[in-house]
Amino acid sequence: MTDSNAADDNWLIDEDEDELPASGLGAPDQRLWRVLIVDDDVDVHAVTRLALRNVSFKGRELELFSAYSGREAFEILRDTPDIALVLLDVVMETDDAGLILARRIREELHNAIVRVVLRTGQPGQAPEQRVIIEYDINDYKAKTELTTQKLFTTVISALRAYESLNMLERSRIGLGKILAGATNLYQIHSLREFASGVLNQVSAILDVGSDGVLCLMQGDTGVTTVVAATGHYSALNEAELMPTGHPLWPTIAKAFAEKKSQFEHPANVLFIHTQENREVAISVTPPWPLAQIQRDLLEVFCQRIAAAFDNLYMFGQLRKAQEATVVALADLAEFRDKGTGGHVRRVQLLSSSLAQRLQARGAYPDEVTPQLLEMIGLASILHDVGKVATPDHILLKPGIHTPEERSEMQQHAAVGQTILERASKMVDGVSYLTYGAQIAGGHHEHWDGNGYPNQLKERAIPIAARIVAVVDVFDSLLHERPYKEPWPHTEAVNYIKERAGKQFDPEVVAALLDMIERDPSVGRTPE
């Protein structure tokens, strides 16, 4: 803008300044309304700042930024979040610098929320009708008509519009996070992990970080237990019960007593009542009072996850039932083969550890999946379940088997796989029974293809079976059987090492040797 227009000298003349509302319409918010003044005239910045010095809206004062060119303003808008209003001059470094900036705000920064008010001292250069139609601006003012009162009205109107648009955008984003978050939460198996996930989603919806979020549960006895906590409440994770002397306790107790959410800044407690009559409270302490849209979003979120708490409990019970079934099957097989004495439980622990070591070494990343790591331990105890079909005179024979007996004995692999595959088909998805079938049928296959029952070779053998193959033999060598004495640890290790690349997967053997090097007691029975 130039100084040539004499009319500019009269703009922002105080008009009924005493009628301006007093600032501070309530408790001050920690946030400020950010307003960017864009003009190449230093005096315009000074006068605008003077006129807006006492302006506040909803208890929030203004934070004013200054830019003296379109390029400088663009950089500020790009790097400074939450600018609500731009008071924009048209003529600066070029005759249309302001118009170019208005277009760049929408098209390059993709900022459709910030309110843009054009102020010009030379209306003829940018006719109002053309500008309003061709540019996404929200108001057009000639500087000659802007008194202090009218500037105040323009600013407050723009802030109110910005707040409404911002709430709509936050609602859209928040609802998206609720849908995505609730979906992810249903994949979590542990109640504590689930509660921690809930806290993270609440923090994301509020966009206030993870400090001061606490999840509690209350049963029929009225005892309030801590399920999960983050930020400066994380110390409560060590406490099983919620201390009644804690500053948050009165609001939490009120939520449980009244069975509804409480919003008493800084303490806000979301109350969740599930269909199975479980009561959950989530306490959040954001740095400023929650807006109504945030409260509404949180209530929607609580409704979404109420069923998840019940489903998680039922899932846990089903999971325990499935695990108990697997253990019962393994115990049944081991009950007949009394000479194995705890073999399956040792195989369970070592198989799980060996799978984790393979992952740590980066071996077979496409096969050593989180699902395998979770299930291989329990699934491994089913490796000899097919022995239920082996006759006692063969299974319990104290000496060496004849070729015919050995052939009969080897049938347990195929029998076990058949039994477990049939059972696994009764369960949707991958389960312990799925891996158990792979292990039962494949743990006697050899890396070089000379094993049984199907002479599979190398990676055609499932990874779970390749792991258990090593563990099964290693543990059998180290412990007494009806037909043999226990081998010394060194000899057992050497046998496994010699069979790498023949009977056993070399990578699995390397992982076992890595474990033994780190802990020489691996495989030994504690005395």
C-alpha positions as CSV (number, residue, x, y, z in Angstrom):
1,M,0.0,0.0,0.0
2,T,1.2,3.6,-0.7
3,D,0.7,6.8,1.2
4,S,-0.9,8.6,-1.8
5,N,-4.5,8.0,-0.9
6,A,-5.5,10.8,1.5
7,A,-8.6,9.0,2.5
8,D,-6.5,6.4,4.2
9,D,-5.7,8.9,6.9
10,N,-9.3,8.7,8.2
11,W,-9.6,4.9,8.7
12,L,-9.9,3.3,12.1
13,I,-11.1,6.6,13.7
14,D,-12.5,5.7,17.1
15,E,-16.3,5.6,17.0
16,D,-18.2,5.1,20.3
17,E,-15.2,3.4,21.7
18,D,-16.8,3.3,25.2
19,E,-19.3,0.8,23.9
20,L,-16.7,-1.9,23.4
21,P,-17.4,-4.9,25.6
22,A,-14.9,-5.4,28.4
23,S,-12.3,-8.0,27.8
24,G,-12.3,-11.3,29.8
25,L,-15.7,-12.8,29.4
26,G,-14.9,-15.6,31.7
27,A,-11.9,-17.6,32.9
28,P,-9.0,-16.9,30.5
29,D,-8.1,-19.8,28.2
30,Q,-4.5,-20.7,27.7
31,R,-5.0,-20.5,24.0
32,L,-5.2,-17.2,22.1
33,W,-7.0,-16.3,18.9
34,R,-4.3,-15.9,16.3
35,V,-4.7,-13.0,13.9
36,L,-2.3,-12.2,11.0
37,I,-2.1,-8.6,9.8
38,V,-0.7,-8.3,6.3
39,D,0.1,-4.9,5.0
40,D,3.2,-3.1,3.7
41,D,2.5,0.1,5.8
42,V,4.0,0.0,9.2
43,D,1.5,2.5,10.5
44,V,-1.4,0.2,9.5
45,H,0.1,-2.5,11.8
46,A,0.5,0.0,14.7
47,V,-3.1,1.4,14.4
48,T,-4.6,-2.1,14.0
49,R,-2.8,-3.4,17.1
50,L,-4.0,-0.3,19.0
51,A,-7.6,-0.8,17.9
52,L,-7.5,-4.5,18.9
53,R,-5.6,-4.2,22.1
54,N,-8.6,-4.9,24.4
55,V,-10.5,-7.3,22.2
56,S,-11.3,-10.7,23.5
57,F,-13.8,-13.4,22.4
58,K,-15.2,-16.1,24.7
59,G,-12.6,-15.2,27.3
60,R,-9.7,-15.6,24.8
61,E,-7.5,-12.6,23.8
62,L,-5.9,-12.0,20.5
63,E,-2.3,-12.9,19.5
64,L,-1.3,-10.7,16.6
65,F,1.2,-11.5,13.9
66,S,2.6,-9.1,11.4
67,A,3.7,-9.6,7.8
68,Y,4.7,-6.9,5.4
69,S,4.5,-8.7,2.1
70,G,2.5,-11.6,0.6
71,R,5.6,-13.8,0.6
72,E,6.3,-13.2,4.3
73,A,2.6,-13.8,5.1
74,F,2.6,-17.1,3.2
75,E,5.6,-18.3,5.2
76,I,3.9,-17.4,8.5
77,L,0.7,-19.2,7.5
78,R,2.6,-22.2,6.4
79,D,4.7,-22.5,9.6
80,T,2.2,-21.2,12.2
81,P,-0.8,-23.4,13.1
82,D,-4.3,-22.2,14.0
83,I,-4.3,-18.8,12.5
84,A,-7.9,-17.9,12.6
85,L,-8.1,-14.6,10.7
86,V,-6.0,-12.8,8.1
87,L,-6.5,-9.0,7.7
88,L,-5.1,-8.7,4.2
89,D,-4.1,-5.7,2.2
90,V,-4.4,-6.0,-1.6
91,V,-1.6,-3.8,-2.9
92,M,1.8,-4.5,-1.5
93,E,4.9,-5.6,-3.4
94,T,2.6,-5.9,-6.4
95,D,-0.8,-4.5,-7.3
96,D,-2.4,-7.9,-6.7
97,A,-0.1,-9.4,-4.0
98,G,-3.0,-9.8,-1.6
99,L,-5.2,-11.5,-4.1
100,I,-2.4,-13.9,-5.0
101,L,-1.9,-14.7,-1.3
102,A,-5.6,-15.4,-0.8
103,R,-5.5,-17.9,-3.7
104,R,-2.3,-19.6,-2.4
105,I,-3.8,-20.0,1.1
106,R,-6.6,-22.1,-0.3
107,E,-4.9,-23.9,-3.2
108,E,-1.3,-24.4,-1.9
109,L,-1.8,-24.6,1.9
110,H,-5.2,-26.2,1.5
111,N,-6.4,-24.1,4.4
112,A,-10.2,-23.7,4.0
113,I,-10.8,-22.7,7.6
114,V,-8.8,-19.5,8.1
115,R,-11.0,-16.4,7.5
116,V,-9.6,-13.9,5.0
117,V,-10.7,-10.2,5.2
118,L,-9.4,-8.0,2.4
119,R,-8.7,-4.4,3.4
120,T,-7.8,-2.0,0.6
121,G,-7.2,1.7,0.4
122,Q,-7.6,1.6,-3.4
123,P,-10.9,-0.2,-4.1
124,G,-10.8,0.6,-7.8
125,Q,-7.8,-1.6,-8.4
126,A,-9.7,-4.6,-7.0
127,P,-13.4,-4.2,-7.6
128,E,-15.4,-5.8,-4.8
129,Q,-17.8,-7.9,-7.0
130,R,-15.0,-9.4,-9.0
131,V,-12.9,-10.2,-6.0
132,I,-15.8,-11.8,-4.1
133,I,-16.7,-14.0,-7.0
134,E,-13.2,-15.0,-8.1
135,Y,-11.4,-15.4,-4.8
136,D,-12.3,-17.4,-1.7
137,I,-12.4,-14.5,0.7
138,N,-14.8,-13.9,3.5
139,D,-15.2,-10.1,3.6
140,Y,-14.1,-7.0,1.7
141,K,-13.5,-3.7,3.4
142,A,-12.3,-0.3,2.2
143,K,-10.0,1.1,4.8
144,T,-12.0,4.4,4.7
145,E,-15.0,2.6,6.2
146,L,-13.2,0.8,9.0
147,T,-13.7,2.5,12.3
148,T,-12.6,0.8,15.5
149,Q,-16.1,-0.4,16.1
150,K,-16.5,-1.8,12.7
151,L,-13.1,-3.5,12.8
152,F,-14.2,-5.0,16.1
153,T,-17.4,-6.3,14.5
154,T,-15.5,-7.7,11.5
155,V,-12.9,-9.5,13.7
156,I,-15.5,-11.0,16.1
157,S,-17.7,-12.2,13.2
158,A,-14.6,-13.8,11.5
159,L,-13.6,-15.5,14.8
160,R,-17.1,-16.9,15.3
161,A,-17.2,-18.3,11.8
162,Y,-13.7,-19.7,12.2
163,E,-14.6,-21.4,15.5
164,S,-17.7,-23.0,13.9
165,L,-15.7,-24.3,10.9
166,N,-12.9,-25.4,13.2
167,M,-15.3,-27.4,15.4
168,L,-16.8,-29.0,12.3
169,E,-13.3,-30.0,11.1
170,R,-12.3,-31.3,14.6
171,S,-15.6,-33.2,14.7
172,R,-14.9,-34.8,11.3
173,I,-11.3,-35.7,12.3
174,G,-12.5,-36.9,15.8
175,L,-15.1,-39.1,14.4
176,G,-12.6,-40.6,12.0
177,K,-10.3,-41.3,14.9
178,I,-13.1,-42.9,16.8
179,L,-14.0,-45.2,13.9
180,A,-10.3,-46.1,13.3
181,G,-9.5,-46.3,17.0
182,A,-12.4,-48.5,17.9
183,T,-11.6,-50.9,15.1
184,N,-8.0,-51.2,16.2
185,L,-9.0,-51.7,19.9
186,Y,-11.0,-54.8,19.0
187,Q,-7.7,-56.4,17.9
188,I,-6.2,-56.1,21.4
189,H,-6.3,-59.1,23.7
190,S,-5.2,-57.9,27.1
191,L,-7.5,-55.7,29.2
192,R,-4.5,-53.5,30.3
193,E,-3.4,-53.1,26.7
194,F,-7.0,-52.4,25.6
195,A,-7.3,-49.7,28.3
196,S,-4.0,-48.2,27.3
197,G,-5.3,-48.1,23.7
198,V,-8.5,-46.4,24.9
199,L,-6.4,-43.7,26.7
200,N,-4.4,-43.1,23.5
201,Q,-7.5,-42.7,21.5
202,V,-9.0,-40.3,24.0
203,S,-5.8,-38.2,23.8
204,A,-6.0,-38.2,20.0
205,I,-9.6,-37.1,20.0
206,L,-8.8,-34.2,22.4
207,D,-5.5,-33.5,20.7
208,V,-4.0,-32.6,24.1
209,G,-1.3,-35.2,24.4
210,S,-1.3,-38.3,26.7
211,D,-0.6,-36.7,30.1
212,G,-3.3,-37.0,32.7
213,V,-5.3,-39.9,31.4
214,L,-6.5,-42.7,33.7
215,C,-8.7,-45.7,33.3
216,L,-10.5,-47.3,36.2
217,M,-12.9,-50.1,36.7
218,Q,-15.4,-50.7,39.5
219,G,-17.1,-54.0,40.3
220,D,-20.1,-55.0,42.3
221,T,-18.2,-54.6,45.6
222,G,-17.6,-50.9,45.0
223,V,-13.8,-51.3,44.9
224,T,-12.2,-49.1,42.3
225,T,-9.2,-50.7,40.5
226,V,-6.6,-49.0,38.3
227,V,-6.6,-50.6,34.8
228,A,-4.1,-48.2,33.0
229,A,-2.6,-44.8,33.4
230,T,-0.4,-42.5,31.3
231,G,1.6,-39.3,31.7
232,H,1.9,-37.9,35.2
233,Y,-0.6,-40.5,36.5
234,S,1.5,-43.4,35.3
235,A,2.7,-44.1,38.9
236,L,-0.8,-45.3,39.6
237,N,-0.1,-48.3,37.3
238,E,1.7,-49.8,40.3
239,A,-1.3,-49.4,42.5
240,E,-4.0,-52.0,42.3
241,L,-6.6,-49.8,43.9
242,M,-7.4,-46.1,43.3
243,P,-6.2,-44.1,46.4
244,T,-9.2,-42.3,47.9
245,G,-7.0,-39.4,48.9
246,H,-6.1,-38.7,45.3
247,P,-7.2,-35.2,44.0
248,L,-9.2,-36.8,41.2
249,W,-11.0,-39.2,43.5
250,P,-14.0,-36.9,44.4
251,T,-14.9,-36.5,40.7
252,I,-14.3,-40.2,39.9
253,A,-16.5,-41.2,42.9
254,K,-19.2,-38.9,41.7
255,A,-19.1,-40.4,38.3
256,F,-19.5,-43.9,39.6
257,A,-22.2,-42.8,42.1
258,E,-24.3,-40.9,39.6
259,K,-23.4,-43.2,36.7
260,K,-22.8,-40.4,34.3
261,S,-19.8,-38.5,32.9
262,Q,-18.6,-35.5,34.9
263,F,-17.0,-32.4,33.4
264,E,-15.5,-30.3,36.2
265,H,-12.4,-28.7,34.8
266,P,-9.6,-29.6,35.3
267,A,-11.1,-33.0,36.3
268,N,-13.2,-34.7,33.5
269,V,-14.4,-38.2,34.0
270,L,-16.0,-40.2,31.2
271,F,-18.4,-42.9,32.5
272,I,-18.9,-46.1,30.6
273,H,-21.6,-48.7,31.6
274,T,-21.5,-51.9,29.7
275,Q,-24.3,-54.4,29.0
276,E,-22.6,-56.9,31.3
277,N,-22.9,-54.3,34.1
278,R,-19.2,-53.4,34.2
279,E,-18.5,-49.8,35.0
280,V,-15.5,-48.0,33.7
281,A,-14.3,-44.5,34.3
282,I,-11.7,-42.6,32.1
283,S,-10.3,-39.5,33.7
284,V,-8.7,-36.8,31.5
285,T,-7.2,-33.5,32.6
286,P,-6.7,-31.3,29.5
287,P,-5.1,-27.9,30.0
288,W,-8.3,-26.1,29.1
289,P,-12.0,-26.7,29.6
290,L,-13.5,-29.2,27.1
291,A,-15.6,-27.6,24.4
292,Q,-19.1,-29.1,23.9
293,I,-18.1,-30.7,20.6
294,Q,-15.2,-32.5,22.5
295,R,-17.6,-33.7,25.2
296,D,-20.0,-35.0,22.5
297,L,-17.2,-36.8,20.7
298,L,-16.0,-38.4,23.8
299,E,-19.5,-39.6,24.7
300,V,-19.8,-41.1,21.2
301,F,-16.5,-42.8,21.7
302,C,-17.5,-44.2,25.1
303,Q,-20.7,-45.7,23.5
304,R,-18.5,-47.3,20.9
305,I,-16.1,-49.0,23.2
306,A,-18.6,-50.0,25.9
307,A,-19.3,-53.2,24.0
308,A,-15.6,-53.7,23.4
309,F,-15.0,-54.1,27.2
310,D,-17.6,-56.9,27.3
311,N,-16.3,-58.5,24.1
312,L,-12.8,-58.4,25.4
313,Y,-13.9,-60.2,28.6
314,M,-15.7,-62.8,26.6
315,F,-12.8,-63.2,24.2
316,G,-10.5,-63.7,27.2
317,Q,-12.8,-66.5,28.5
318,L,-12.9,-68.2,25.1
319,R,-9.2,-67.9,24.8
320,K,-8.7,-69.5,28.2
321,A,-11.1,-72.3,27.2
322,Q,-9.1,-72.9,24.0
323,E,-5.8,-72.9,25.8
324,A,-7.3,-75.3,28.4
325,T,-8.4,-77.6,25.6
326,V,-4.9,-77.6,24.0
327,V,-3.3,-78.4,27.4
328,A,-5.8,-81.2,28.0
329,L,-5.0,-82.8,24.6
330,A,-1.3,-82.6,25.3
331,D,-1.7,-84.0,28.8
332,L,-3.7,-86.9,27.4
333,A,-0.9,-87.8,25.0
334,E,1.8,-87.4,27.7
335,F,-0.3,-89.4,30.3
336,R,0.1,-92.6,28.2
337,D,3.8,-91.9,27.6
338,K,4.9,-91.6,31.2
339,G,8.6,-91.7,30.3
340,T,8.5,-88.3,28.7
341,G,8.0,-86.6,32.1
342,G,7.3,-82.9,31.5
343,H,8.7,-83.0,28.0
344,V,5.8,-81.0,26.4
345,R,6.1,-78.2,28.9
346,R,9.8,-77.8,28.3
347,V,9.2,-77.9,24.5
348,Q,6.6,-75.1,25.0
349,L,9.0,-72.8,26.7
350,L,12.0,-73.5,24.5
351,S,10.0,-73.2,21.2
352,S,8.6,-69.8,22.2
353,S,12.1,-68.6,23.1
354,L,13.7,-70.0,20.0
355,A,11.0,-68.3,17.8
356,Q,11.8,-65.0,19.5
357,R,15.5,-65.5,18.9
358,L,14.9,-66.1,15.2
359,Q,13.0,-62.8,15.0
360,A,15.8,-61.0,16.8
361,R,18.3,-62.4,14.3
362,G,16.1,-61.2,11.4
363,A,15.6,-64.8,10.1
364,Y,12.6,-65.6,7.9
365,P,10.7,-62.3,8.5
366,D,7.9,-63.4,6.3
367,E,7.4,-66.6,8.4
368,V,8.3,-65.5,11.9
369,T,5.2,-63.3,12.3
370,P,3.7,-61.8,15.5
371,Q,1.0,-64.4,15.3
372,L,3.5,-67.3,15.2
373,L,5.4,-65.8,18.2
374,E,2.1,-65.6,20.1
375,M,0.9,-69.1,19.4
376,I,3.9,-71.4,18.8
377,G,4.6,-72.1,22.5
378,L,1.2,-73.5,23.3
379,A,0.8,-75.1,19.9
380,S,4.1,-76.9,20.3
381,I,2.8,-79.0,23.2
382,L,0.5,-80.8,20.6
383,H,3.5,-82.1,18.6
384,D,3.0,-85.7,19.8
385,V,-0.8,-85.8,20.2
386,G,-1.0,-88.4,17.5
387,K,0.6,-90.9,19.9
388,V,-2.9,-91.5,21.4
389,A,-3.3,-93.9,18.4
390,T,0.0,-95.7,19.0
391,P,-0.5,-99.2,20.7
392,D,0.9,-99.4,24.3
393,H,3.3,-102.3,23.5
394,I,5.0,-100.1,21.0
395,L,4.7,-96.7,22.7
396,L,5.9,-98.1,26.1
397,K,8.5,-100.5,24.8
398,P,11.7,-100.0,26.8
399,G,14.1,-101.2,24.1
400,I,14.8,-100.5,20.5
401,H,11.9,-100.7,18.1
402,T,11.8,-103.2,15.2
403,P,11.4,-101.8,11.7
404,E,7.7,-102.7,11.8
405,E,7.3,-101.1,15.2
406,R,9.2,-98.0,14.0
407,S,6.9,-97.8,11.0
408,E,3.8,-98.0,13.3
409,M,5.3,-95.5,15.7
410,Q,5.9,-93.0,12.8
411,Q,2.2,-93.0,12.1
412,H,1.7,-90.6,15.0
413,A,2.8,-87.7,12.9
414,A,0.1,-88.1,10.3
415,V,-2.5,-89.1,12.9
416,G,-1.8,-86.0,14.9
417,Q,-2.0,-83.7,11.9
418,T,-5.3,-85.2,10.8
419,I,-6.9,-84.9,14.2
420,L,-5.8,-81.3,14.7
421,E,-6.6,-80.2,11.1
422,R,-10.1,-81.5,11.5
423,A,-10.5,-79.6,14.8
424,S,-9.0,-76.4,13.4
425,K,-11.5,-76.3,10.6
426,M,-14.2,-75.8,13.3
427,V,-12.6,-72.5,14.3
428,D,-12.5,-69.5,12.0
429,G,-9.1,-68.1,11.2
430,V,-5.7,-69.2,12.5
431,S,-5.7,-70.8,15.9
432,Y,-3.4,-72.9,18.2
433,L,-4.9,-75.9,16.5
434,T,-3.8,-74.6,13.1
435,Y,-0.2,-74.4,14.2
436,G,-0.5,-77.5,16.2
437,A,-1.5,-79.4,13.0
438,Q,1.5,-78.1,11.2
439,I,3.8,-79.0,14.0
440,A,2.3,-82.5,14.6
441,G,2.6,-83.4,10.9
442,G,6.0,-81.7,10.2
443,H,8.3,-82.0,13.2
444,H,9.7,-85.3,11.9
445,E,10.3,-83.9,8.4
446,H,14.0,-83.3,7.5
447,W,15.6,-80.2,6.0
448,D,17.1,-82.5,3.3
449,G,13.8,-84.2,2.5
450,N,14.6,-87.6,4.2
451,G,12.1,-87.3,7.0
452,Y,8.5,-88.5,7.4
453,P,5.6,-88.6,6.8
454,N,5.6,-86.6,3.5
455,Q,9.3,-86.2,2.8
456,L,9.0,-82.4,2.7
457,K,12.1,-80.4,2.1
458,E,13.6,-77.1,3.4
459,R,11.1,-74.3,3.6
460,A,8.2,-76.5,2.4
461,I,8.2,-77.6,6.0
462,P,6.2,-75.0,8.0
463,I,8.5,-72.8,10.2
464,A,6.7,-73.8,13.4
465,A,7.5,-77.5,12.6
466,R,11.1,-76.6,11.8
467,I,11.5,-74.9,15.2
468,V,9.8,-77.7,17.2
469,A,11.9,-80.3,15.3
470,V,15.1,-78.9,16.8
471,V,13.6,-78.4,20.3
472,D,12.0,-81.8,20.4
473,V,15.2,-83.7,19.6
474,F,17.3,-81.4,21.8
475,D,15.1,-82.0,24.9
476,S,14.7,-85.7,24.2
477,L,18.5,-86.1,24.1
478,L,19.0,-84.3,27.4
479,H,16.4,-86.3,29.3
480,E,15.9,-90.0,30.1
481,R,13.7,-92.1,28.0
482,P,12.7,-95.8,28.4
483,Y,15.2,-96.7,25.7
484,K,18.1,-94.4,26.6
485,E,19.9,-92.5,29.3
486,P,20.2,-88.6,29.2
487,W,23.1,-87.3,27.1
488,P,25.6,-84.8,28.4
489,H,24.7,-81.2,27.4
490,T,27.8,-80.8,25.2
491,E,27.1,-84.0,23.3
492,A,23.5,-83.0,22.7
493,V,24.5,-79.6,21.4
494,N,27.1,-81.2,19.1
495,Y,24.5,-83.6,17.7
496,I,22.2,-80.7,16.9
497,K,25.0,-78.8,15.3
498,E,26.1,-81.8,13.2
499,R,22.6,-82.3,11.9
500,A,22.2,-78.7,10.7
501,G,21.4,-78.7,7.0
502,K,20.5,-82.3,7.0
503,Q,17.8,-83.0,9.6
504,F,17.4,-79.4,10.9
505,D,17.0,-76.0,9.4
506,P,20.4,-74.3,9.7
507,E,18.9,-71.0,10.7
508,V,17.0,-72.5,13.5
509,V,20.1,-74.4,14.7
510,A,22.1,-71.1,14.5
511,A,19.4,-69.4,16.6
512,L,19.6,-72.2,19.2
513,L,23.4,-72.0,19.4
514,D,23.1,-68.2,19.8
515,M,20.7,-68.8,22.8
516,I,23.1,-71.3,24.3
517,E,26.1,-68.9,23.9
518,R,24.1,-66.2,25.7
519,D,22.9,-68.6,28.4
520,P,24.8,-72.0,28.7
521,S,22.0,-73.4,30.8
522,V,19.5,-73.5,27.9
523,G,17.9,-76.9,27.8
524,R,19.3,-78.0,31.2
525,T,16.8,-79.1,33.9
526,P,17.2,-76.8,36.9
527,E,18.4,-78.7,40.0
